[in-house]
Amino acid sequence: MNKFFMLDAAANSAGASGNDMWIMLAVYAVFIVALYFIFFRPQSKKKKKEEEMRKGATVGDEITTIGGICGRIIAVKDETDSIVIETGSDRARIRVKRWAISSVDTVKDDAEA
């Protein structure tokens, strides 16, 4: 009888460890999903918003480049994906790539859009 009890306990512990494995996998899955929503999703949203801002820059907008140069867009060259900006009182012109736009400083009303 004692031998039967020991075999039954061993079988129950083997079944319990199988359930523990599924619980552990579920915990890992929840952890990975939480990491996605905490770190990766906001970053992709920010990247998409910045790309939208760069694509929406038009002639006449005041911009700042990632190098810190401030100026007004005077031409957009779609074939080379670049823009020409005018800086300072001497109206120096600089051609920069569209990806180098850090911010569009022109305030636009929602009524215009």
All heavy atoms as an XYZ file, in Angstrom:
875
protein
N       0.819     -1.188      0.000
C       0.000      0.000      0.000
C       0.871      1.263      0.000
O       0.550      2.212     -0.676
C      -0.905     -0.042      1.233
C      -1.771      1.132      1.344
S      -3.314      0.728      0.543
C      -4.222      2.134      0.918
N       1.916      1.221      0.766
C       2.822      2.345      0.841
C       3.493      2.596     -0.509
O       3.705      3.721     -0.905
C       3.856      2.080      1.928
C       4.584      3.342      2.325
O       4.221      4.424      1.866
N       5.569      3.201      3.168
N       3.801      1.522     -1.222
C       4.417      1.625     -2.529
C       3.462      2.288     -3.521
O       3.844      3.111     -4.340
C       4.793      0.216     -2.988
C       5.774      0.156     -4.061
C       6.049     -1.297     -4.365
C       7.475     -1.467     -4.773
N       7.774     -2.831     -5.149
N       2.174      1.927     -3.472
C       1.168      2.508     -4.353
C       1.012      4.000     -4.106
O       0.890      4.794     -5.028
C      -0.167      1.781     -4.151
C      -1.268      2.357     -4.988
C      -1.273      2.163     -6.354
C      -2.278      3.106     -4.419
C      -2.282      2.700     -7.137
C      -3.279      3.653     -5.199
C      -3.285      3.437     -6.556
N       1.030      4.413     -2.849
C       0.906      5.814     -2.488
C       2.067      6.634     -3.054
O       1.887      7.739     -3.540
C       0.822      5.954     -0.960
C       0.708      7.379     -0.503
C      -0.471      8.090     -0.707
C       1.775      8.018      0.105
C      -0.584      9.403     -0.287
C       1.668      9.335      0.518
C       0.480     10.018      0.324
N       3.269      6.082     -3.025
C       4.448      6.782     -3.531
C       4.374      6.943     -5.046
O       4.722      7.985     -5.595
C       5.726      6.046     -3.127
C       5.967      6.082     -1.621
S       7.378      5.120     -1.179
C       8.648      6.318     -1.356
N       3.908      5.921     -5.754
C       3.762      6.014     -7.205
C       2.699      7.035     -7.583
O       2.862      7.789     -8.539
C       3.412      4.650     -7.803
C       4.527      3.603     -7.781
C       3.988      2.275     -8.280
C       5.688      4.063     -8.620
N       1.610      7.061     -6.841
C       0.536      8.017     -7.099
C       1.024      9.461     -6.858
O       0.715     10.364     -7.638
C      -0.663      7.696     -6.203
C      -1.885      8.504     -6.583
O      -2.054      8.749     -7.803
O      -2.657      8.891     -5.682
N       1.801      9.685     -5.833
C       2.335     11.012     -5.538
C       3.309     11.453     -6.621
O       3.322     12.623     -7.029
C       3.021     11.008     -4.175
N       4.106     10.540     -7.134
C       5.049     10.862     -8.205
C       4.296     11.234     -9.477
O       4.680     12.163    -10.203
C       5.991      9.706     -8.458
N       3.229     10.546     -9.782
C       2.429     10.855    -10.969
C       1.767     12.221    -10.829
O       1.700     12.997    -11.798
C       1.386      9.769    -11.196
N       1.268     12.534     -9.649
C       0.640     13.839     -9.419
C       1.660     14.972     -9.536
O       1.362     16.038    -10.074
C      -0.028     13.888     -8.047
C      -1.342     13.132     -8.030
O      -1.918     12.879     -9.084
N      -1.783     12.742     -6.841
N       2.860     14.758     -9.050
C       3.861     15.818     -9.134
C       4.312     16.026    -10.582
O       4.612     17.138    -10.990
C       5.050     15.526     -8.239
O       5.765     14.410     -8.746
N       4.337     14.980    -11.384
C       4.688     15.121    -12.802
C       3.598     15.903    -13.539
O       3.888     16.739    -14.380
C       4.874     13.748    -13.438
N       2.347     15.668    -13.221
C       1.247     16.424    -13.827
C       1.256     17.871    -13.396
O       0.982     18.774    -14.172
N       1.601     18.120    -12.170
C       1.659     19.484    -11.651
C       2.791     20.265    -12.306
O       2.652     21.451    -12.587
C       1.822     19.467    -10.139
N       3.898     19.599    -12.597
C       5.003     20.308    -13.227
C       4.645     20.681    -14.663
O       5.104     21.696    -15.171
C       6.284     19.485    -13.188
O       6.154     18.339    -14.016
N       3.819     19.886    -15.332
C       3.345     20.237    -16.670
C       2.478     21.483    -16.627
O       2.583     22.361    -17.486
N       1.629     21.577    -15.635
C       0.800     22.774    -15.469
C       1.650     23.984    -15.108
O       1.380     25.091    -15.558
C      -0.256     22.545    -14.389
C      -1.348     21.608    -14.854
O      -1.555     21.449    -16.061
N      -2.022     20.978    -13.910
N       2.671     23.761    -14.284
C       3.571     24.854    -13.919
C       4.288     25.414    -15.137
O       4.524     26.618    -15.232
C       4.601     24.381    -12.887
C       3.998     24.133    -11.515
O       2.869     24.625    -11.281
O       4.651     23.458    -10.699
N       4.637     24.532    -16.080
C       5.303     24.976    -17.295
C       4.390     25.909    -18.095
O       4.825     26.943    -18.585
C       5.701     23.780    -18.155
C       6.436     24.174    -19.433
S       6.794     22.804    -20.500
C       5.181     22.446    -21.135
N       3.119     25.557    -18.215
C       2.174     26.399    -18.968
C       1.957     27.739    -18.274
O       1.838     28.773    -18.921
C       0.845     25.683    -19.173
C       0.950     24.604    -20.196
C       0.920     23.263    -19.996
C       1.154     24.796    -21.604
N       1.085     22.594    -21.165
C       1.227     23.520    -22.186
C       1.292     25.901    -22.410
C       1.415     23.339    -23.545
C       1.476     25.720    -23.761
C       1.541     24.457    -24.321
N       1.910     27.714    -16.969
C       1.753     28.961    -16.209
C       2.985     29.849    -16.406
O       2.865     31.057    -16.627
C       1.516     28.668    -14.708
C       0.140     28.022    -14.526
C       1.634     29.933    -13.876
C      -0.121     27.502    -13.140
N       4.160     29.240    -16.378
C       5.396     29.993    -16.583
C       5.429     30.593    -17.990
O       5.808     31.755    -18.163
C       6.601     29.081    -16.380
C       7.894     29.823    -16.437
S       8.142     30.813    -14.984
C       9.325     29.806    -14.168
N       5.033     29.841    -19.003
C       4.982     30.362    -20.369
C       3.975     31.506    -20.484
O       4.228     32.491    -21.182
C       4.638     29.250    -21.356
C       5.757     28.238    -21.631
C       5.237     27.115    -22.534
C       6.953     28.912    -22.245
N       2.850     31.406    -19.805
C       1.846     32.471    -19.823
C       2.400     33.743    -19.172
O       2.179     34.854    -19.667
C       0.578     32.017    -19.112
N       3.147     33.590    -18.088
C       3.750     34.748    -17.419
C       4.757     35.424    -18.348
O       4.776     36.655    -18.476
C       4.411     34.322    -16.087
C       5.297     35.429    -15.529
C       3.355     33.922    -15.088
N       5.580     34.629    -19.030
C       6.542     35.196    -19.986
C       5.829     35.916    -21.127
O       6.254     36.984    -21.569
C       7.461     34.110    -20.552
C       8.569     33.701    -19.613
C       8.905     32.362    -19.450
C       9.291     34.644    -18.892
C       9.924     31.975    -18.607
C      10.308     34.266    -18.040
C      10.620     32.931    -17.903
O      11.626     32.562    -17.066
N       4.745     35.320    -21.624
C       4.000     35.946    -22.721
C       3.413     37.295    -22.282
O       3.494     38.278    -23.015
C       2.897     35.014    -23.202
N       2.851     37.354    -21.097
C       2.301     38.603    -20.574
C       3.415     39.631    -20.406
O       3.244     40.814    -20.733
C       1.552     38.353    -19.241
C       1.242     39.654    -18.527
C       0.292     37.555    -19.491
N       4.568     39.198    -19.953
C       5.705     40.087    -19.771
C       6.164     40.670    -21.104
O       6.429     41.868    -21.223
C       6.846     39.327    -19.090
C       8.056     40.155    -18.810
C       8.032     41.134    -17.828
C       9.220     39.963    -19.531
C       9.144     41.914    -17.570
C      10.343     40.735    -19.281
C      10.310     41.699    -18.297
N       6.246     39.844    -22.131
C       6.676     40.310    -23.459
C       5.658     41.280    -24.048
O       6.024     42.305    -24.626
C       6.931     39.102    -24.386
C       8.188     38.367    -23.920
C       7.073     39.535    -25.838
C       8.423     37.041    -24.588
N       4.380     40.998    -23.900
C       3.343     41.902    -24.396
C       3.402     43.236    -23.659
O       3.286     44.304    -24.271
C       1.946     41.250    -24.265
C       0.835     42.243    -24.505
C       1.825     40.070    -25.228
N       3.627     43.206    -22.366
C       3.742     44.446    -21.591
C       4.943     45.258    -22.049
O       4.857     46.482    -22.189
C       3.854     44.123    -20.101
N       6.072     44.607    -22.303
C       7.253     45.315    -22.806
C       6.959     45.983    -24.141
O       7.399     47.105    -24.395
C       8.436     44.361    -22.960
C       9.173     44.001    -21.684
C      10.263     42.973    -21.984
C       9.781     45.226    -21.046
N       6.235     45.293    -25.010
C       5.888     45.867    -26.310
C       5.093     47.151    -26.131
O       5.386     48.163    -26.751
C       5.094     44.856    -27.135
C       4.513     45.446    -28.384
C       5.308     45.702    -29.486
C       3.164     45.779    -28.461
C       4.782     46.259    -30.641
C       2.630     46.338    -29.598
C       3.444     46.571    -30.688
O       2.916     47.136    -31.821
N       4.069     47.116    -25.275
C       3.220     48.288    -25.094
C       3.907     49.404    -24.322
O       3.563     50.570    -24.470
C       1.905     47.911    -24.415
C       0.920     47.299    -25.360
C       0.645     45.945    -25.312
C       0.292     48.072    -26.309
C      -0.257     45.379    -26.202
C      -0.611     47.514    -27.205
C      -0.883     46.163    -27.150
N       4.902     49.075    -23.508
C       5.589     50.100    -22.734
C       6.712     50.757    -23.529
O       6.881     51.975    -23.487
C       6.140     49.512    -21.413
C       4.984     49.149    -20.491
C       7.083     50.482    -20.724
C       5.387     48.368    -19.261
N       7.472     49.973    -24.290
C       8.657     50.508    -24.958
C       8.507     50.681    -26.465
O       8.783     51.747    -26.998
C       9.877     49.611    -24.690
C      10.313     49.627    -23.259
C      10.160     48.502    -22.480
C      10.860     50.757    -22.695
C      10.552     48.501    -21.154
C      11.257     50.768    -21.372
C      11.099     49.629    -20.602
N       8.130     49.651    -27.174
C       8.205     49.668    -28.633
C       7.061     50.408    -29.298
O       7.270     51.126    -30.280
C       8.303     48.239    -29.172
C       9.519     47.520    -28.672
C       9.402     46.389    -27.883
C      10.776     47.987    -28.974
C      10.525     45.733    -27.418
C      11.911     47.340    -28.512
C      11.778     46.203    -27.734
N       5.854     50.270    -28.832
C       4.718     50.925    -29.477
C       4.806     52.446    -29.396
O       4.613     53.123    -30.409
C       3.412     50.412    -28.880
C       2.212     50.859    -29.667
C       1.021     49.986    -29.368
N      -0.083     50.360    -30.219
C      -1.215     50.841    -29.782
N      -1.407     50.991    -28.485
N      -2.169     51.156    -30.602
N       5.098     53.040    -28.234
C       5.230     54.508    -28.201
C       6.362     55.021    -29.093
O       6.246     56.079    -29.709
C       5.516     54.820    -26.727
C       4.971     53.671    -25.983
C       5.148     52.489    -26.885
N       7.439     54.264    -29.183
C       8.551     54.676    -30.025
C       8.152     54.678    -31.493
O       8.484     55.600    -32.230
C       9.738     53.743    -29.803
C      10.978     54.134    -30.566
C      12.129     53.194    -30.298
O      11.993     52.201    -29.586
N      13.264     53.504    -30.876
N       7.406     53.675    -31.928
C       6.976     53.641    -33.328
C       5.951     54.735    -33.613
O       5.948     55.312    -34.708
C       6.427     52.263    -33.693
O       5.255     51.974    -32.969
N       5.101     55.044    -32.641
C       4.146     56.146    -32.813
C       4.880     57.479    -32.951
O       4.526     58.308    -33.789
C       3.191     56.227    -31.621
C       2.032     55.288    -31.691
C       1.094     55.571    -30.534
C      -0.195     54.855    -30.698
N      -1.135     55.180    -29.615
N       5.916     57.678    -32.136
C       6.689     58.916    -32.197
C       7.397     59.030    -33.541
O       7.420     60.100    -34.153
C       7.709     58.944    -31.056
C       8.541     60.198    -31.008
C       9.543     60.151    -29.882
C      10.423     61.378    -29.909
N      11.489     61.306    -28.910
N       7.966     57.934    -34.012
C       8.665     57.934    -35.296
C       7.706     58.254    -36.440
O       8.028     59.026    -37.344
C       9.319     56.568    -35.519
C      10.259     56.507    -36.665
C      10.953     55.157    -36.707
C      11.959     55.107    -37.818
N      12.650     53.815    -37.865
N       6.508     57.697    -36.386
C       5.507     57.955    -37.421
C       5.066     59.420    -37.393
O       4.900     60.054    -38.443
C       4.296     57.050    -37.212
C       3.300     57.084    -38.347
C       2.119     56.172    -38.091
C       2.534     54.738    -38.242
N       1.401     53.800    -38.140
N       4.914     59.990    -36.191
C       4.515     61.385    -36.053
C       5.602     62.321    -36.586
O       5.302     63.314    -37.266
C       4.231     61.700    -34.586
C       3.647     63.061    -34.344
C       3.316     63.261    -32.877
C       2.777     64.641    -32.633
N       2.496     64.871    -31.216
N       6.876     62.009    -36.310
C       7.980     62.821    -36.822
C       8.046     62.754    -38.345
O       8.282     63.760    -39.008
C       9.310     62.350    -36.234
C       9.516     62.734    -34.798
C      10.794     62.170    -34.211
O      11.450     61.326    -34.864
O      11.139     62.564    -33.092
N       7.836     61.582    -38.913
C       7.847     61.433    -40.373
C       6.712     62.238    -41.009
O       6.899     62.872    -42.047
C       7.740     59.955    -40.751
C       7.941     59.680    -42.208
C       9.336     60.052    -42.693
O      10.299     59.929    -41.920
O       9.442     60.483    -43.861
N       5.558     62.221    -40.368
C       4.419     63.009    -40.835
C       4.743     64.504    -40.808
O       4.416     65.246    -41.736
C       3.219     62.731    -39.922
C       1.904     62.637    -40.611
C       0.842     62.192    -39.618
O       0.312     63.072    -38.908
O       0.566     60.986    -39.556
N       5.416     64.947    -39.728
C       5.801     66.351    -39.595
C       6.775     66.743    -40.700
O       6.650     67.805    -41.304
C       6.425     66.582    -38.212
C       6.892     67.985    -37.933
S       8.667     68.285    -38.120
C       9.436     66.977    -37.243
N       7.730     65.882    -40.994
C       8.713     66.181    -42.043
C       8.069     66.218    -43.421
O       8.413     67.059    -44.251
C       9.832     65.147    -42.009
C      10.718     65.303    -40.804
C      11.843     64.301    -40.782
N      12.681     64.532    -39.626
C      12.931     63.621    -38.705
N      12.442     62.412    -38.804
N      13.691     63.926    -37.671
N       7.155     65.294    -43.684
C       6.473     65.268    -44.982
C       5.526     66.453    -45.131
O       5.253     66.905    -46.234
C       5.685     63.961    -45.167
C       6.550     62.749    -45.326
C       7.221     62.740    -46.660
C       8.040     61.468    -46.821
N       8.888     61.478    -47.985
N       5.017     66.981    -44.026
C       4.066     68.089    -44.056
C       4.699     69.465    -44.119
O       3.998     70.467    -44.224
N       6.021     69.541    -44.052
C       6.706     70.839    -44.110
C       6.567     71.409    -45.519
O       6.861     70.747    -46.497
C       8.175     70.684    -43.736
N       6.096     72.650    -45.600
C       5.864     73.281    -46.904
C       6.626     74.601    -46.997
O       7.199     75.072    -46.013
C       4.359     73.558    -47.116
O       3.891     74.391    -46.055
C       3.560     72.268    -47.141
N       6.606     75.192    -48.179
C       7.278     76.467    -48.420
C       6.681     77.524    -47.479
O       5.460     77.628    -47.335
C       7.119     76.894    -49.895
C       7.686     78.287    -50.118
C       7.791     75.887    -50.807
N       7.559     78.266    -46.825
C       7.128     79.318    -45.904
C       7.196     78.917    -44.447
O       7.113     79.771    -43.566
N       7.361     77.642    -44.165
C       7.437     77.183    -42.773
C       8.798     77.511    -42.179
O       9.828     77.416    -42.839
C       7.222     75.673    -42.684
C       5.782     75.260    -42.893
O       4.906     76.141    -42.862
O       5.535     74.055    -43.089
N       8.799     77.904    -40.919
C      10.030     78.103    -40.167
C      10.420     76.753    -39.575
O       9.595     76.093    -38.932
C       9.820     79.118    -39.041
C       9.496     80.514    -39.509
C      10.719     81.247    -40.050
O      11.843     80.962    -39.602
O      10.526     82.088    -40.946
N      11.673     76.325    -39.787
C      12.106     75.024    -39.297
C      13.419     75.150    -38.533
O      14.118     76.163    -38.628
C      12.303     74.013    -40.444
C      13.443     74.443    -41.365
C      11.025     73.788    -41.207
C      13.990     73.313    -42.201
N      13.736     74.107    -37.788
C      15.028     73.941    -37.141
C      15.555     72.579    -37.555
O      14.829     71.588    -37.494
C      14.900     74.005    -35.605
O      14.283     75.237    -35.247
C      16.246     73.894    -34.928
N      16.823     72.526    -37.974
C      17.413     71.253    -38.381
C      17.999     70.547    -37.168
O      18.132     71.137    -36.089
C      18.519     71.457    -39.430
O      19.589     72.172    -38.832
C      18.000     72.205    -40.640
N      18.402     69.300    -37.363
C      19.000     68.556    -36.246
C      20.364     69.122    -35.868
O      20.844     68.878    -34.772
C      19.103     67.047    -36.556
C      19.915     66.789    -37.816
C      17.743     66.416    -36.638
C      20.153     65.332    -38.121
N      20.948     69.899    -36.762
C      22.217     70.561    -36.462
C      22.038     71.895    -35.764
O      23.011     72.555    -35.404
N      20.786     72.346    -35.603
C      20.513     73.594    -34.903
C      20.375     74.801    -35.811
O      20.275     75.923    -35.335
N      20.366     74.600    -37.121
C      20.215     75.720    -38.058
C      18.735     76.060    -38.172
O      17.907     75.187    -38.438
C      20.792     75.353    -39.434
C      22.277     75.052    -39.313
C      20.542     76.473    -40.440
C      22.889     74.470    -40.562
N      18.407     77.319    -37.977
C      17.028     77.787    -38.087
C      16.864     78.543    -39.391
O      17.754     79.295    -39.799
C      16.675     78.710    -36.922
S      16.797     77.918    -35.319
N      15.728     78.367    -40.039
C      15.495     79.068    -41.284
C      14.084     78.869    -41.791
O      13.272     78.199    -41.163
N      13.808     79.477    -42.948
C      12.489     79.393    -43.572
C      12.628     78.607    -44.874
O      13.548     78.831    -45.653
C      11.957     80.792    -43.856
C      10.545     80.813    -44.393
C       9.967     82.217    -44.477
N      10.921     83.244    -44.861
C      11.135     83.633    -46.109
N      10.486     83.080    -47.098
N      11.999     84.594    -46.366
N      11.711     77.688    -45.116
C      11.743     76.885    -46.330
C      11.362     77.773    -47.510
O      10.329     78.450    -47.485
C      10.767     75.692    -46.240
C      11.165     74.756    -45.107
C      10.726     74.929    -47.560
C      10.199     73.615    -44.877
N      12.211     77.769    -48.545
C      11.891     78.556    -49.741
C      11.678     77.664    -50.962
O      11.130     78.122    -51.959
C      12.981     79.615    -50.045
C      14.329     78.964    -50.255
C      13.023     80.650    -48.948
C      15.369     79.910    -50.813
N      12.097     76.399    -50.880
C      11.869     75.478    -51.991
C      11.882     74.046    -51.477
O      12.594     73.720    -50.526
C      12.940     75.646    -53.065
N      11.068     73.214    -52.119
C      11.020     71.788    -51.799
C      11.370     71.028    -53.068
O      10.756     71.241    -54.115
C       9.619     71.373    -51.296
C       9.563     69.884    -51.042
C       9.244     72.151    -50.048
N      12.372     70.173    -52.997
C      12.798     69.377    -54.146
C      12.446     67.921    -53.877
O      13.164     67.216    -53.166
C      14.289     69.551    -54.381
C      14.665     70.979    -54.697
C      16.122     71.112    -55.010
C      16.413     72.569    -55.359
N      17.684     72.734    -56.019
N      11.323     67.483    -54.437
C      10.844     66.129    -54.181
C      11.724     65.063    -54.823
O      11.850     63.960    -54.283
C       9.403     65.976    -54.679
C       8.423     66.734    -53.798
O       8.682     66.823    -52.585
O       7.405     67.235    -54.329
N      12.326     65.355    -55.965
C      13.123     64.335    -56.642
C      14.364     63.934    -55.846
O      14.817     62.802    -55.917
C      13.522     64.776    -58.060
C      14.382     66.023    -58.137
C      13.593     67.323    -58.138
O      12.349     67.289    -58.133
O      14.230     68.390    -58.127
N      14.918     64.846    -55.057
C      16.080     64.523    -54.220
C      15.712     64.435    -52.744
O      16.591     64.227    -51.908
C      17.192     65.576    -54.395
O      16.679     66.859    -54.022
C      17.713     65.591    -55.806
N      14.434     64.588    -52.442
C      13.936     64.555    -51.064
C      14.708     65.542    -50.178
O      15.168     65.203    -49.096
C      14.003     63.145    -50.496
C      13.095     62.974    -49.287
O      12.061     63.663    -49.225
O      13.427     62.168    -48.397
N      14.862     66.770    -50.677
C      15.565     67.800    -49.922
C      14.772     69.097    -49.965
O      13.807     69.231    -50.719
C      16.972     68.019    -50.495
O      16.895     68.453    -51.822
N      15.196     70.036    -49.141
C      14.562     71.350    -49.089
C      15.655     72.408    -49.113
O      16.807     72.141    -48.771
C      13.685     71.518    -47.827
C      14.515     71.321    -46.564
C      12.502     70.586    -47.847
C      13.797     71.656    -45.288
N      15.289     73.611    -49.522
C      16.210     74.746    -49.492
C      15.663     75.712    -48.451
O      14.488     76.081    -48.491
C      16.315     75.433    -50.872
C      17.239     76.637    -50.799
C      16.794     74.444    -51.921
N      16.539     76.088    -47.501
C      16.105     77.024    -46.466
C      16.925     78.303    -46.585
O      18.053     78.305    -47.076
C      16.226     76.432    -45.044
C      17.666     76.074    -44.699
C      15.327     75.235    -44.893
C      17.845     75.654    -43.254
N      16.328     79.378    -46.099
C      16.963     80.684    -46.083
C      17.209     81.031    -44.624
O      16.289     80.964    -43.802
C      16.004     81.693    -46.719
C      16.655     82.843    -47.399
C      15.628     83.655    -48.151
O      14.629     84.082    -47.530
O      15.823     83.846    -49.347
N      18.436     81.394    -44.288
C      18.769     81.677    -42.891
C      19.325     83.077    -42.739
O      19.922     83.627    -43.660
C      19.834     80.689    -42.372
O      21.013     80.858    -43.124
C      19.366     79.258    -42.472
N      19.139     83.657    -41.600
C      19.750     84.931    -41.235
C      19.285     86.114    -42.053
O      18.488     86.024    -42.971
N      19.816     87.283    -41.666
C      19.441     88.532    -42.342
C      20.106     88.665    -43.709
O      19.617     89.388    -44.566
C      19.813     89.724    -41.464
O      21.207     89.722    -41.233
N      21.214     87.946    -43.938
C      21.872     88.007    -45.243
C      21.241     87.035    -46.245
O      21.683     86.952    -47.385
C      23.372     87.729    -45.107
C      23.660     86.366    -44.520
O      22.708     85.703    -44.053
O      24.831     85.955    -44.526
N      20.225     86.331    -45.831
C      19.453     85.415    -46.666
C      20.315     84.337    -47.329
O      20.180     84.040    -48.511
C      18.646     86.176    -47.699
C      17.642     87.113    -47.068
C      16.770     87.727    -48.135
N      15.854     88.664    -47.529
C      14.570     88.408    -47.328
N      14.062     87.264    -47.678
N      13.800     89.319    -46.773
N      21.192     83.750    -46.545
C      22.010     82.641    -47.047
C      21.107     81.433    -47.273
O      20.215     81.145    -46.478
C      23.107     82.306    -46.047
N      21.337     80.734    -48.375
C      20.504     79.581    -48.707
C      21.292     78.294    -48.485
O      22.448     78.195    -48.881
C      20.047     79.663    -50.159
C      19.106     80.810    -50.357
C      18.620     80.893    -51.760
N      17.666     81.995    -51.864
C      16.924     82.204    -52.911
N      17.007     81.415    -53.970
N      16.085     83.219    -52.923
N      20.625     77.339    -47.869
C      21.237     76.054    -47.567
C      20.281     74.953    -48.010
O      19.078     75.022    -47.751
C      21.512     75.904    -46.052
C      22.415     77.018    -45.550
C      22.108     74.544    -45.748
C      22.553     77.039    -44.048
N      20.825     73.944    -48.682
C      20.007     72.791    -49.071
C      20.270     71.686    -48.060
O      21.422     71.318    -47.810
C      20.363     72.315    -50.469
C      19.454     71.220    -50.970
C      19.772     70.867    -52.390
N      21.142     70.385    -52.484
C      21.470     69.204    -52.983
N      20.550     68.405    -53.454
N      22.730     68.841    -53.035
N      19.206     71.150    -47.479
C      19.315     70.063    -46.502
C      18.345     68.962    -46.880
O      17.352     69.195    -47.568
C      19.033     70.540    -45.055
C      20.068     71.535    -44.585
C      17.652     71.119    -44.923
N      18.639     67.761    -46.429
C      17.739     66.629    -46.637
C      16.528     66.767    -45.716
O      16.605     67.342    -44.636
C      18.454     65.304    -46.358
C      19.517     64.973    -47.354
C      18.885     64.624    -48.666
C      19.912     64.071    -49.635
N      19.316     63.747    -50.911
N      15.430     66.213    -46.169
C      14.190     66.308    -45.394
C      14.312     65.604    -44.040
O      13.731     66.041    -43.056
C      13.044     65.707    -46.211
C      11.692     66.140    -45.743
C      10.601     65.539    -46.593
N      10.367     66.267    -47.816
C       9.480     67.251    -47.931
N       8.780     67.624    -46.898
N       9.303     67.853    -49.080
N      15.094     64.517    -43.960
C      15.231     63.797    -42.696
C      15.975     64.621    -41.654
O      15.958     64.273    -40.471
C      15.904     62.446    -42.887
C      17.271     62.473    -43.498
C      17.586     62.251    -44.796
C      18.507     62.746    -42.834
N      18.936     62.365    -44.986
C      19.539     62.667    -43.805
C      18.862     63.059    -41.530
C      20.870     62.884    -43.498
C      20.198     63.276    -41.230
C      21.184     63.186    -42.208
N      16.651     65.709    -42.063
C      17.397     66.537    -41.121
C      16.525     67.567    -40.412
O      17.021     68.298    -39.560
C      18.534     67.251    -41.854
N      15.237     67.618    -40.731
C      14.345     68.557    -40.048
C      14.067     68.028    -38.646
O      13.601     66.916    -38.467
C      13.014     68.735    -40.815
C      13.266     69.320    -42.196
C      12.059     69.618    -40.015
C      12.011     69.364    -43.069
N      14.385     68.860    -37.660
C      14.135     68.485    -36.272
C      12.743     68.911    -35.828
O      12.038     68.163    -35.162
C      15.173     69.120    -35.367
O      14.872     68.893    -34.021
N      12.354     70.145    -36.194
C      11.030     70.631    -35.817
C      10.559     71.684    -36.803
O      11.356     72.389    -37.399
C      11.049     71.213    -34.402
O      11.851     72.360    -34.357
N       9.249     71.744    -36.950
C       8.614     72.796    -37.743
C       8.080     73.788    -36.731
O       7.209     73.468    -35.925
C       7.490     72.239    -38.643
C       6.804     73.363    -39.385
C       8.053     71.230    -39.622
N       8.621     75.010    -36.746
C       8.303     76.008    -35.733
C       7.123     76.907    -36.105
O       6.708     77.709    -35.286
C       9.543     76.864    -35.449
C      10.743     76.020    -35.025
O      10.511     75.001    -34.342
O      11.877     76.369    -35.366
N       6.602     76.780    -37.298
C       5.468     77.595    -37.730
C       4.219     77.075    -37.043
O       3.915     75.890    -37.079
C       5.288     77.524    -39.258
O       6.508     77.911    -39.873
C       4.176     78.427    -39.718
N       3.492     77.998    -36.418
C       2.231     77.642    -35.771
C       1.118     77.732    -36.796
O       0.920     78.784    -37.410
C       1.941     78.564    -34.577
C       0.628     78.195    -33.934
C       3.086     78.520    -33.570
N       0.426     76.617    -36.997
C      -0.668     76.590    -37.965
C      -1.982     76.441    -37.214
O      -2.079     75.671    -36.258
C      -0.509     75.432    -38.939
C       0.709     75.565    -39.822
C       0.790     74.437    -40.811
C       2.008     74.599    -41.689
N       2.164     73.510    -42.631
N      -2.976     77.190    -37.653
C      -4.304     77.069    -37.051
C      -4.971     75.815    -37.592
O      -4.726     75.384    -38.700
C      -5.176     78.277    -37.401
C      -4.636     79.555    -36.763
O      -3.958     79.443    -35.716
O      -4.889     80.642    -37.305
N      -5.862     75.233    -36.789
C      -6.606     74.076    -37.251
C      -7.578     74.435    -38.350
O      -7.944     73.617    -39.181
C      -7.366     73.433    -36.079
C      -6.419     72.741    -35.117
O      -5.307     72.329    -35.555
O      -6.761     72.590    -33.925
N      -7.989     75.698    -38.387
C      -8.924     76.149    -39.425
C      -8.259     76.132    -40.800
O      -8.894     75.841    -41.801
C      -9.421     77.553    -39.114
N      -6.933     76.411    -40.848
C      -6.221     76.369    -42.120
C      -6.097     74.943    -42.634
O      -6.168     74.693    -43.810
C      -4.822     76.959    -41.952
C      -4.775     78.444    -41.793
C      -3.351     78.947    -41.654
O      -2.416     78.170    -41.957
O      -3.168     80.095    -41.247
N      -5.859     74.023    -41.717
C      -5.663     72.624    -42.113
C      -6.984     72.046    -42.539
O      -7.175     71.442    -43.512
C      -5.085     71.826    -40.963
